[in-house]
Amino acid sequence: MRVTVRPGVAHGQVAAPPSKSYAHRMLIGAALAAGVSRVRGIIPSEDMLATLDCITALGATYTADGDGTLTVRGLGAQPDSEPHTETAVFPCRESGSTLRFFLPLALAASPGGGSACFRGTPRLMERGVGVYETLFAKRGIRLEKGTDTLTVTGTLTPGAYTIPGNISSQFATGLLFALPLLDGDSTLCILPPVESRLYIDITVDVLRRFGVRVEETEPNTFAVTGRQAYRPADMTVEGDWSNGAFLYALNTVGGQVEVTGLSQDSLQGDRVCLSCFRRLTGQETAPGQETAPETGEPAGAPAGAPAVAPAVAIDISSCPDLGPVLFAVAAAGGRGAVFTGTRRLRIKESDRAAAMAGELARFGAQVEVEENRVLVRPATLHPPDGVLCGHNDHRVVMALSVLAARYGGVIDGAEAVKKSYPDFFSVLERLGLEVAYHT
C-alpha cells in the first residue's frame, strides 16, 4: 500500500498507544499463571497477534471483549483432560520479541523432552537467535533452522546461564520468564556492556506483578528460584513511549500535538525521546556538548575539524528503536547529529541505519553509516525527489511520515505500520494532516 502525506500542521491531543513491551510480557505472565488474568490495553497489531497465537500454542486460552481487554486462562487453569501435542507450532509472524521470549518457554513447558516449531518470515529468521543457539548447544538442545522455520528439541534444565549483554535484552527476558518454572534454582549472568537494560527492568517488574521473584545479587546477575508459580493478575498496559515518540516528533516539524497516556516515571527507556528531541532542535544542551560559538562545532572538537560537524552527539545503544525518528529529526532540524551505539540497527525489521540513510537522501540529507555510528550532516531539506520506501519496517515508515508532514511525500509499503501501530495514519488524519491511500 502507498500512502501520500501532504504538508500540513499536525495539531490536537492524542493518546499514545499501549506499550508493546509491557503488553508482550503481561500476556506471557497471564498465560503462565495458575488462574484467570485480565490484561487491559491490547491493540490488534501484528506483533500482539503473534504473541496471542503463541500463548495459545503454549496451552493457554483467551477471550476478547472488544475494548482491548483480554481475559486469559493460564496453563495452570486448563482442564487436565485437554492433551497437548508433542510438537507445538508457534506462529511468530515477524515479531522478534515473540520468538525470543517463547523459545525458552517452549523448552521449559516440555518436561521429559519435546520439540517445538517456530514459524516466521525469512527476515525474522535472518535476525536470528544466535545467543540461544550457543547457549543451548552446551545443554544438548538442538536447533534446526529453515528459511522460515526454527525447530527446537530438548528440555530446558536449571543451572548457571551466561549471555552477552550487547546483543538484545530479549534473550535475557526469555530466560527470566522460563527459569522460574524449572525444578531447580538457576542464575542468569548478563555480561557487560548491557544494552537496553531498562527492558530487563520491565521484565522483572512484570514478573513481580505475577508473583514471581528474581533477585539481582550483583549488577546484571540474577538468582532465580525454581518451582515458582505465576499467580493470576489484573492489570492495564501503560502508554508506549516507543510509538509515542513519533507523535511528539511531529512537534519538531511545526506541529502542535499533545500526547497523553504516558508516564514520566515509566521504566521504558524510550522515554528519553523528549530530551533527545530538545537537544536535536537546540532547546537543550547535554553536558560536554556545548557548542563553540566561533565555529558551530562541538566544544573540544579537534582543530581543523570541518565547519559542518554536527554539534550534538547521542548514544542510542539503550534505545535503538528511536534510531529512525531521531535520524529524521536531526535531518529536519538542519543541525545534524552524531549517533553512536547503532550497530544493532542492522538486525531489526530492516537494516534501519542504511534504510534511513537512503530515504533521507531523497530529502537532501547527507547520512554516513559506519559500524557503530551514524553521522547526519547539517543540511537544508526539500520535498523528496521520488517515492519513499518503507523497507517493510514500521518504524522507518513512521519516521518518514514525520518528515512528510513538513515536506510531503509518498511512502510505498506503508502497511508496515500494522506491526505495532495499525491506526497510525488514522491518527495523523485526526490531527489534521491530509493522508491519501493508494492500493
ZAMI-572880 format. One line per field, with one value per residue (C-alpha): residue in three letters; x, y, z. Coordinates in pm, 1 decimal. Layout:
N
residu = [ALA | ...]
px = [X | ...]
py = [Y | ...]
pz = [Z | ...]
//
This chain:
439
residu = [MET | ARG | VAL | THR | VAL | ARG | PRO | GLY | VAL | ALA | HIS | GLY | GLN | VAL | ALA | ALA | PRO | PRO | SER | LYS | SER | TYR | ALA | HIS | ARG | MET | LEU | ILE | GLY | ALA | ALA | LEU | ALA | ALA | GLY | VAL | SER | ARG | VAL | ARG | GLY | ILE | ILE | PRO | SER | GLU | ASP | MET | LEU | ALA | THR | LEU | ASP | CYS | ILE | THR | ALA | LEU | GLY | ALA | THR | TYR | THR | ALA | ASP | GLY | ASP | GLY | THR | LEU | THR | VAL | ARG | GLY | LEU | GLY | ALA | GLN | PRO | ASP | SER | GLU | PRO | HIS | THR | GLU | THR | ALA | VAL | PHE | PRO | CYS | ARG | GLU | SER | GLY | SER | THR | LEU | ARG | PHE | PHE | LEU | PRO | LEU | ALA | LEU | ALA | ALA | SER | PRO | GLY | GLY | GLY | SER | ALA | CYS | PHE | ARG | GLY | THR | PRO | ARG | LEU | MET | GLU | ARG | GLY | VAL | GLY | VAL | TYR | GLU | THR | LEU | PHE | ALA | LYS | ARG | GLY | ILE | ARG | LEU | GLU | LYS | GLY | THR | ASP | THR | LEU | THR | VAL | THR | GLY | THR | LEU | THR | PRO | GLY | ALA | TYR | THR | ILE | PRO | GLY | ASN | ILE | SER | SER | GLN | PHE | ALA | THR | GLY | LEU | LEU | PHE | ALA | LEU | PRO | LEU | LEU | ASP | GLY | ASP | SER | THR | LEU | CYS | ILE | LEU | PRO | PRO | VAL | GLU | SER | ARG | LEU | TYR | ILE | ASP | ILE | THR | VAL | ASP | VAL | LEU | ARG | ARG | PHE | GLY | VAL | ARG | VAL | GLU | GLU | THR | GLU | PRO | ASN | THR | PHE | ALA | VAL | THR | GLY | ARG | GLN | ALA | TYR | ARG | PRO | ALA | ASP | MET | THR | VAL | GLU | GLY | ASP | TRP | SER | ASN | GLY | ALA | PHE | LEU | TYR | ALA | LEU | ASN | THR | VAL | GLY | GLY | GLN | VAL | GLU | VAL | THR | GLY | LEU | SER | GLN | ASP | SER | LEU | GLN | GLY | ASP | ARG | VAL | CYS | LEU | SER | CYS | PHE | ARG | ARG | LEU | THR | GLY | GLN | GLU | THR | ALA | PRO | GLY | GLN | GLU | THR | ALA | PRO | GLU | THR | GLY | GLU | PRO | ALA | GLY | ALA | PRO | ALA | GLY | ALA | PRO | ALA | VAL | ALA | PRO | ALA | VAL | ALA | ILE | ASP | ILE | SER | SER | CYS | PRO | ASP | LEU | GLY | PRO | VAL | LEU | PHE | ALA | VAL | ALA | ALA | ALA | GLY | GLY | ARG | GLY | ALA | VAL | PHE | THR | GLY | THR | ARG | ARG | LEU | ARG | ILE | LYS | GLU | SER | ASP | ARG | ALA | ALA | ALA | MET | ALA | GLY | GLU | LEU | ALA | ARG | PHE | GLY | ALA | GLN | VAL | GLU | VAL | GLU | GLU | ASN | ARG | VAL | LEU | VAL | ARG | PRO | ALA | THR | LEU | HIS | PRO | PRO | ASP | GLY | VAL | LEU | CYS | GLY | HIS | ASN | ASP | HIS | ARG | VAL | VAL | MET | ALA | LEU | SER | VAL | LEU | ALA | ALA | ARG | TYR | GLY | GLY | VAL | ILE | ASP | GLY | ALA | GLU | ALA | VAL | LYS | LYS | SER | TYR | PRO | ASP | PHE | PHE | SER | VAL | LEU | GLU | ARG | LEU | GLY | LEU | GLU | VAL | ALA | TYR | HIS | THR]
px = [0.0 | 115.6 | 26.3 | 57.9 | 106.3 | 68.4 | 243.9 | 44.5 | 42.1 | -49.2 | -239.8 | -458.9 | -449.8 | -391.5 | -341.4 | -28.8 | -94.0 | -37.3 | 320.8 | 414.5 | 697.8 | 464.3 | 183.9 | 403.2 | 524.3 | 185.5 | 25.3 | 303.7 | 269.8 | -105.5 | -53.4 | 174.7 | -48.9 | -248.1 | -577.6 | -759.2 | -598.6 | -723.6 | -498.8 | -639.1 | -498.2 | -419.5 | -440.1 | -450.8 | -110.8 | 72.6 | 318.4 | 40.7 | -144.8 | 175.0 | 208.3 | -158.0 | -113.0 | 188.4 | 24.3 | -242.0 | 28.4 | 173.4 | -163.7 | -334.5 | -668.5 | -811.3 | -1122.8 | -1150.8 | -1433.2 | -1386.2 | -1242.8 | -886.1 | -938.5 | -834.7 | -930.1 | -655.9 | -692.4 | -337.3 | -169.7 | -241.2 | -614.6 | -655.9 | -853.8 | -622.0 | -824.6 | -700.4 | -391.0 | -107.0 | 51.3 | 414.7 | 527.2 | 359.5 | 374.3 | 443.0 | 349.8 | 569.4 | 493.6 | 767.8 | 792.6 | 1146.0 | 1025.7 | 773.8 | 1028.2 | 1294.2 | 1052.3 | 879.1 | 1169.1 | 1291.7 | 929.8 | 857.9 | 1151.3 | 1055.1 | 698.7 | 817.3 | 911.2 | 1093.6 | 1181.4 | 984.3 | 1000.2 | 850.3 | 843.0 | 861.4 | 739.8 | 803.3 | 910.4 | 1250.9 | 1364.2 | 1274.1 | 1480.2 | 1769.9 | 1768.8 | 1844.0 | 1862.1 | 2236.6 | 2260.5 | 2023.0 | 2189.7 | 2524.7 | 2376.0 | 2152.6 | 2408.2 | 2604.4 | 2293.6 | 2206.6 | 1920.9 | 1903.7 | 1801.4 | 1732.8 | 1686.9 | 1499.4 | 1413.7 | 1103.0 | 1112.2 | 1315.9 | 1264.3 | 1394.3 | 1417.9 | 1508.2 | 1431.0 | 1550.0 | 1728.2 | 1817.3 | 2170.1 | 2404.7 | 2342.6 | 2570.3 | 2477.6 | 2624.4 | 2454.3 | 2532.7 | 2307.5 | 1946.2 | 1772.9 | 1506.9 | 1724.8 | 1750.7 | 1375.1 | 1301.3 | 1520.3 | 1384.5 | 1030.9 | 1129.8 | 1380.4 | 1131.1 | 930.7 | 1218.2 | 1258.7 | 1576.4 | 1743.5 | 1929.6 | 2142.1 | 2149.6 | 2460.1 | 2444.8 | 2790.7 | 2865.4 | 2814.3 | 2444.3 | 2241.6 | 1868.8 | 1894.9 | 1562.5 | 1382.7 | 1515.9 | 1383.8 | 1041.4 | 1059.2 | 1146.3 | 861.9 | 607.2 | 736.3 | 686.2 | 326.5 | 259.6 | 413.7 | 747.9 | 1066.5 | 1415.4 | 1696.8 | 1974.7 | 2257.4 | 2514.1 | 2490.3 | 2334.1 | 2343.3 | 2007.3 | 1932.0 | 1614.3 | 1446.8 | 1288.8 | 941.7 | 774.5 | 410.3 | 279.8 | -24.1 | -313.6 | -335.7 | -549.5 | -353.0 | -352.8 | -84.6 | 70.6 | 127.6 | 406.0 | 697.5 | 844.6 | 547.9 | 456.6 | 791.2 | 659.7 | 368.8 | 598.0 | 829.2 | 551.4 | 616.2 | 973.9 | 841.5 | 593.1 | 318.2 | 128.5 | 46.5 | -24.0 | 37.4 | -146.4 | -128.2 | 248.9 | 410.6 | 709.6 | 820.4 | 797.8 | 1070.6 | 1059.6 | 1396.6 | 1244.3 | 1107.6 | 1440.7 | 1292.9 | 1181.0 | 1528.0 | 1677.6 | 1432.5 | 1514.7 | 1885.2 | 1838.6 | 1634.2 | 1866.7 | 1634.7 | 1858.2 | 2232.8 | 2390.8 | 2697.4 | 3010.2 | 2815.2 | 2817.1 | 2851.6 | 3157.5 | 3009.6 | 3302.6 | 3276.8 | 2946.4 | 3145.1 | 3115.9 | 3322.4 | 3658.9 | 3645.6 | 3990.4 | 4147.5 | 4073.6 | 3758.3 | 3506.2 | 3279.0 | 2979.9 | 3042.8 | 2719.9 | 2707.0 | 2503.0 | 2613.3 | 2362.7 | 2424.5 | 2123.9 | 2258.7 | 1988.2 | 1708.7 | 1772.1 | 1404.7 | 1431.2 | 1700.3 | 1483.9 | 1285.4 | 1595.1 | 1772.8 | 1471.6 | 1452.3 | 1826.9 | 1793.2 | 1480.9 | 1633.9 | 1920.8 | 2176.2 | 2267.2 | 2393.5 | 2627.9 | 2464.0 | 2664.6 | 2557.2 | 2388.6 | 2528.3 | 2208.4 | 2002.0 | 2122.5 | 1925.2 | 1587.2 | 1296.1 | 1527.3 | 1884.4 | 1748.3 | 2056.6 | 2111.1 | 1738.4 | 1705.8 | 2025.7 | 1885.6 | 1542.5 | 1673.3 | 1894.8 | 1575.4 | 1504.7 | 1855.4 | 2013.8 | 2364.4 | 2390.3 | 2702.1 | 2664.7 | 2956.2 | 2993.7 | 2855.9 | 2798.4 | 2567.3 | 2650.5 | 2367.6 | 2531.4 | 2372.8 | 2169.4 | 1868.9 | 1595.8 | 1345.8 | 1044.1 | 1155.9 | 1269.2 | 1081.2 | 862.0 | 987.3 | 1032.5 | 914.0 | 1153.1 | 883.6 | 970.7 | 705.9 | 948.8 | 1100.8 | 751.8 | 650.7 | 978.1 | 932.3 | 575.6 | 705.5 | 916.5 | 629.7 | 418.9 | 651.0 | 769.4 | 505.9 | 581.6 | 455.2 | 553.9 | 546.3 | 495.7 | 313.5 | 114.4 | 418.4 | 272.1 | 31.6 | 318.7 | 292.3 | 55.0 | -224.6 | -416.6 | -112.2 | -229.8 | -581.6 | -426.3 | -240.2 | -572.7 | -736.3 | -451.1 | -541.9 | -295.1 | -415.4 | -349.8 | -436.0 | -428.6 | -336.5 | -363.7]
py = [0.0 | 351.4 | 647.7 | 1013.7 | 1253.7 | 1614.8 | 1904.7 | 2042.6 | 2125.7 | 1843.0 | 1975.5 | 1846.0 | 1592.4 | 1220.8 | 927.6 | 720.8 | 357.6 | 86.8 | -22.0 | -317.7 | -404.4 | -430.4 | -597.3 | -885.9 | -953.5 | -922.0 | -1165.7 | -1416.5 | -1381.4 | -1430.8 | -1738.9 | -1896.6 | -1819.8 | -2078.4 | -1899.0 | -1631.3 | -1291.8 | -977.9 | -754.9 | -420.6 | -214.0 | -466.2 | -344.4 | -592.0 | -509.6 | -783.6 | -830.2 | -864.0 | -1112.4 | -1316.4 | -1330.1 | -1422.2 | -1706.0 | -1824.0 | -1821.8 | -2040.5 | -2271.4 | -2287.4 | -2412.1 | -2100.5 | -1968.7 | -1618.8 | -1422.3 | -1059.7 | -827.3 | -574.5 | -279.5 | -403.8 | -617.4 | -981.9 | -1249.5 | -1512.3 | -1857.7 | -1962.6 | -2301.0 | -2382.0 | -2327.5 | -2558.0 | -2883.9 | -3181.5 | -3366.7 | -3142.6 | -3309.9 | -3111.5 | -3221.2 | -3330.6 | -3067.5 | -2731.2 | -2473.8 | -2114.1 | -1866.1 | -1561.9 | -1370.8 | -1105.0 | -1041.9 | -1081.7 | -1030.0 | -1310.9 | -1555.8 | -1481.2 | -1472.9 | -1801.4 | -2019.5 | -2091.5 | -2119.5 | -2392.9 | -2588.2 | -2526.2 | -2644.1 | -2979.2 | -3192.4 | -3506.0 | -3365.8 | -3241.7 | -3024.1 | -2703.1 | -2540.7 | -2163.5 | -2009.6 | -1659.4 | -1453.0 | -1516.6 | -1176.7 | -1278.9 | -1595.8 | -1395.4 | -1176.2 | -1494.3 | -1646.7 | -1695.4 | -1640.7 | -1930.3 | -2143.8 | -2118.0 | -2148.5 | -2447.9 | -2647.1 | -2691.9 | -2847.3 | -3094.1 | -2887.9 | -2897.0 | -2606.7 | -2668.1 | -2363.2 | -2334.1 | -2037.6 | -1955.2 | -2208.7 | -2290.1 | -2624.3 | -2678.6 | -3014.4 | -3078.9 | -2959.3 | -2652.1 | -2750.0 | -2541.1 | -2417.2 | -2127.6 | -1929.9 | -1658.1 | -1445.4 | -1135.2 | -806.7 | -619.8 | -818.6 | -789.7 | -780.6 | -1011.4 | -1317.2 | -1225.8 | -1173.9 | -1512.8 | -1686.3 | -1485.3 | -1596.1 | -1962.4 | -2029.4 | -1988.7 | -2281.5 | -2530.1 | -2787.4 | -2632.5 | -2298.9 | -2105.0 | -1797.9 | -1567.2 | -1356.5 | -1086.3 | -979.9 | -608.0 | -387.5 | -444.2 | -252.2 | -186.2 | -264.6 | -91.8 | -357.4 | -615.3 | -399.4 | -406.9 | -786.4 | -803.4 | -561.6 | -776.8 | -1095.3 | -931.2 | -842.9 | -1210.2 | -1317.4 | -1437.0 | -1318.0 | -1288.6 | -1135.8 | -927.1 | -1047.8 | -824.6 | -593.5 | -783.5 | -1119.5 | -1268.7 | -1553.2 | -1736.6 | -1980.7 | -2277.2 | -2427.8 | -2086.4 | -2042.1 | -1749.3 | -1600.5 | -1452.1 | -1073.0 | -787.1 | -511.3 | -236.8 | -178.1 | 166.3 | 401.6 | 330.3 | 573.7 | 398.1 | 481.3 | 794.3 | 932.6 | 961.5 | 1170.6 | 1400.7 | 1423.2 | 1595.8 | 1898.3 | 1918.7 | 1982.2 | 2253.6 | 2053.3 | 2134.3 | 1790.7 | 1698.8 | 1332.0 | 1181.2 | 847.2 | 836.7 | 801.2 | 1024.3 | 765.9 | 474.9 | 211.5 | 233.9 | 350.5 | 530.6 | 799.5 | 975.7 | 1077.0 | 1415.0 | 1505.8 | 1386.7 | 1598.0 | 1904.0 | 1854.4 | 1797.0 | 2115.5 | 2326.6 | 2355.3 | 2157.2 | 2102.0 | 1794.8 | 1826.8 | 1819.8 | 1903.2 | 2281.1 | 2444.9 | 2660.1 | 2986.0 | 3067.2 | 2757.4 | 2589.8 | 2275.4 | 2071.6 | 2220.1 | 2044.6 | 1940.5 | 1889.5 | 2192.5 | 2199.3 | 1987.9 | 2057.8 | 2353.6 | 2133.2 | 1897.1 | 1837.7 | 1985.0 | 1703.6 | 1350.7 | 1091.5 | 731.0 | 515.9 | 179.4 | 169.5 | 297.7 | 158.1 | 173.9 | 553.1 | 545.9 | 613.5 | 902.0 | 1059.8 | 1048.2 | 1214.2 | 1490.2 | 1550.7 | 1595.6 | 1811.7 | 2044.1 | 2128.8 | 2094.9 | 1731.7 | 1494.1 | 1205.9 | 886.7 | 609.4 | 264.3 | 198.8 | -149.1 | -332.4 | -138.5 | -381.4 | -670.8 | -502.5 | -541.4 | -373.7 | -250.6 | 67.7 | 286.5 | 204.4 | 229.2 | 573.4 | 696.4 | 610.3 | 761.4 | 1078.3 | 1134.2 | 1184.1 | 1485.3 | 1622.5 | 1492.6 | 1352.3 | 1049.2 | 839.4 | 490.7 | 325.9 | 8.1 | 152.5 | 517.6 | 723.6 | 1079.0 | 1304.8 | 1612.5 | 1956.8 | 2021.2 | 2205.7 | 1962.1 | 1975.9 | 1769.3 | 1414.2 | 1358.7 | 1031.2 | 771.6 | 678.5 | 313.6 | 182.8 | -116.6 | -333.5 | -160.3 | 9.7 | 249.9 | 357.2 | 425.9 | 633.4 | 829.2 | 914.0 | 1019.4 | 1277.1 | 1435.6 | 1411.3 | 1618.7 | 1908.6 | 1835.1 | 1599.5 | 1253.5 | 926.0 | 618.6 | 274.5 | -20.5 | 195.7 | -105.5 | -198.7 | 17.1 | -270.8 | -439.6 | -208.2 | 86.0 | -17.2 | 312.0 | 540.3 | 708.6 | 747.5 | 927.9 | 1161.1 | 1241.0 | 1313.4 | 1553.8 | 1746.9 | 1605.8 | 1511.3 | 1146.3 | 964.4 | 587.0 | 402.4 | 26.0]
pz = [0.0 | -82.0 | 134.2 | 45.0 | 335.2 | 231.9 | 409.9 | 698.8 | 1065.8 | 1299.5 | 1597.8 | 1876.2 | 2154.9 | 2108.5 | 2344.1 | 2300.0 | 2202.1 | 2465.9 | 2528.8 | 2313.8 | 2553.7 | 2852.5 | 2657.0 | 2535.7 | 2887.7 | 3055.5 | 2813.5 | 2873.7 | 3250.5 | 3221.8 | 3004.7 | 3264.5 | 3563.4 | 3751.0 | 3709.5 | 3513.5 | 3445.9 | 3275.2 | 3066.9 | 2952.2 | 2667.1 | 2392.9 | 2033.0 | 1742.1 | 1596.0 | 1409.2 | 1694.8 | 1951.7 | 1734.8 | 1711.0 | 2089.2 | 2127.2 | 1877.8 | 2075.8 | 2419.2 | 2257.9 | 2122.7 | 2472.0 | 2602.3 | 2739.8 | 2614.7 | 2597.1 | 2510.6 | 2398.7 | 2495.8 | 2215.2 | 2409.2 | 2428.9 | 2739.5 | 2723.3 | 2972.8 | 2978.0 | 3128.8 | 3208.0 | 3184.9 | 3548.1 | 3492.9 | 3192.6 | 3231.2 | 3272.2 | 3011.6 | 2732.9 | 2585.2 | 2427.1 | 2102.7 | 2119.9 | 1870.9 | 1916.5 | 1638.2 | 1742.1 | 1465.1 | 1534.8 | 1212.4 | 1213.5 | 1586.2 | 1717.2 | 2073.3 | 2040.4 | 1900.5 | 2161.3 | 2453.3 | 2373.1 | 2267.4 | 2624.4 | 2742.5 | 2489.2 | 2629.7 | 2990.9 | 2922.0 | 2784.4 | 3086.8 | 2982.1 | 2641.4 | 2348.0 | 2040.1 | 1913.2 | 1572.7 | 1541.5 | 1218.3 | 1090.0 | 794.1 | 637.1 | 766.4 | 1122.6 | 1090.6 | 943.1 | 1253.7 | 1439.8 | 1786.0 | 1795.8 | 2171.1 | 2234.0 | 1970.8 | 2150.1 | 2498.5 | 2430.8 | 2231.9 | 2554.7 | 2713.5 | 2442.6 | 2298.6 | 1919.5 | 1695.8 | 1328.4 | 1108.3 | 781.8 | 564.0 | 764.8 | 1048.7 | 1355.0 | 1528.2 | 1878.7 | 2053.6 | 2415.0 | 2764.9 | 2949.3 | 3270.2 | 3574.9 | 3621.0 | 3551.6 | 3232.0 | 3093.7 | 2793.2 | 2626.9 | 2709.2 | 2388.3 | 2155.6 | 2268.9 | 2605.6 | 2458.9 | 2525.8 | 2893.7 | 2910.6 | 2756.9 | 3013.5 | 3307.1 | 3218.1 | 3177.3 | 3456.4 | 3747.2 | 3603.7 | 3626.6 | 3902.3 | 4041.1 | 4102.5 | 3834.9 | 3783.7 | 3485.1 | 3430.7 | 3161.1 | 3053.5 | 3013.8 | 2832.6 | 2896.4 | 2639.0 | 2677.4 | 3048.9 | 3115.0 | 2910.7 | 3155.9 | 3439.5 | 3271.1 | 3265.6 | 3635.4 | 3710.6 | 3524.0 | 3688.6 | 4027.4 | 3940.7 | 3867.8 | 4197.2 | 4057.3 | 4224.8 | 4083.8 | 4287.0 | 4137.5 | 4360.4 | 4189.9 | 3887.7 | 3596.3 | 3773.3 | 3871.9 | 4110.3 | 4005.9 | 4240.4 | 4066.1 | 4109.8 | 4131.8 | 4036.5 | 3835.5 | 4006.5 | 3807.0 | 3797.1 | 3673.3 | 3503.7 | 3243.1 | 2981.9 | 3012.9 | 2719.1 | 2470.6 | 2462.2 | 2156.5 | 1934.9 | 2127.8 | 2011.2 | 1654.4 | 1776.8 | 1973.2 | 1672.0 | 1477.9 | 1701.6 | 1570.9 | 1218.8 | 1312.3 | 1480.4 | 1797.3 | 1935.0 | 2296.7 | 2373.3 | 2670.0 | 2848.7 | 2900.0 | 3241.1 | 3308.0 | 3565.8 | 3322.6 | 3310.6 | 2930.6 | 2802.9 | 2504.9 | 2734.0 | 2663.5 | 2326.9 | 2461.1 | 2582.7 | 2252.9 | 2052.1 | 2261.5 | 2200.6 | 1829.4 | 1794.4 | 2009.7 | 2309.9 | 2545.9 | 2571.4 | 2720.9 | 2946.4 | 2733.8 | 2417.5 | 2446.5 | 2107.3 | 2039.9 | 1907.4 | 1680.0 | 1462.2 | 1539.6 | 1627.2 | 1947.9 | 2225.9 | 2233.7 | 1867.0 | 1710.4 | 1544.8 | 1176.1 | 1205.7 | 926.2 | 994.3 | 909.6 | 1201.7 | 1396.1 | 1745.1 | 1904.6 | 1993.0 | 2116.4 | 2222.1 | 2126.3 | 2243.0 | 2511.6 | 2287.8 | 1937.3 | 1837.8 | 1843.6 | 1575.6 | 1266.9 | 1416.9 | 1572.4 | 1236.1 | 1074.2 | 1335.7 | 1313.4 | 937.4 | 956.6 | 1214.2 | 981.1 | 1261.7 | 1213.4 | 1482.7 | 1553.0 | 1680.3 | 1842.6 | 1957.8 | 1623.0 | 1549.6 | 1641.9 | 1387.8 | 1122.1 | 1274.9 | 1307.6 | 1064.7 | 814.6 | 825.1 | 976.9 | 952.4 | 584.6 | 509.3 | 667.5 | 502.3 | 159.9 | 223.4 | 390.5 | 86.1 | -115.1 | 107.5 | 52.0 | 372.4 | 390.0 | 617.0 | 670.0 | 818.7 | 994.3 | 1200.4 | 1523.3 | 1433.0 | 1212.6 | 1110.6 | 993.0 | 844.2 | 865.5 | 551.6 | 414.9 | 320.5 | 34.7 | -75.2 | -163.1 | -520.7 | -558.9 | -393.0 | -47.5 | 51.2 | 387.7 | 375.9 | 537.5 | 865.3 | 1078.7 | 1241.4 | 909.5 | 770.6 | 1072.4 | 1072.2 | 704.1 | 777.9 | 1026.7 | 752.6 | 505.9 | 747.0 | 662.1 | 308.3 | 171.8 | 42.5 | -98.5 | 104.3 | -52.0 | 183.1 | 436.4 | 558.6 | 770.2 | 1049.0 | 1120.8 | 1303.3 | 1604.0 | 1538.0 | 1298.1 | 1316.4 | 1284.5 | 965.7 | 1101.9 | 1398.4 | 1160.3 | 993.8 | 1328.6 | 1395.6 | 1081.4 | 827.4 | 481.7 | 404.2 | 82.1 | 39.1 | -279.6 | -318.2]
//
